[in-house]
C-alpha cells in the first residue's frame, strides 16, 4: 500500500493537532461508545474485532493510533479521548483517502479494505472531504 507513509505522517500530525487542542474533558484514551451507556472501545479492542494485534504508532493523551495488517489489507485505527479531538483529526483528514468513522474512532485505508472492515466494525464510510457539501457518507 503506497499511502502507508502518508498515513503514518497524518497520524503523527493528528497527535500534534489534538494535543494542541483546547478541548478538555476527562475520560478514556479510547474510542467512542458503541451504544448508550456502553464503555468506549480501545484501539486494541477495535483491532481485535477484525483479527489484528495493532502496532502502536501514536499513544498520546488525546488520541491513540495503531497500524494493522490482516488478510483484508493494511489500515490505521485511531481512537480519541473526546469529540473535540476527533473533530480536530477529521479537519486534518486527507481528502484523497476514504475513512471509516465511528463514535470517537476512525479507520484509515483503501476503500476496498474499509468495505471489508465495516462489516465487522460498523461505522460510516466517508468517501470525500467531510468539510465540503459534496461529501458522500455511506451509512
Helices and strands as residue ranges (DSSP letters): H 4-20, H 43-49, E 55-59, E 63-70, E 73-80, H 83-92, E 99-102, E 105-108, H 111-121, E 124-126, E 137-138
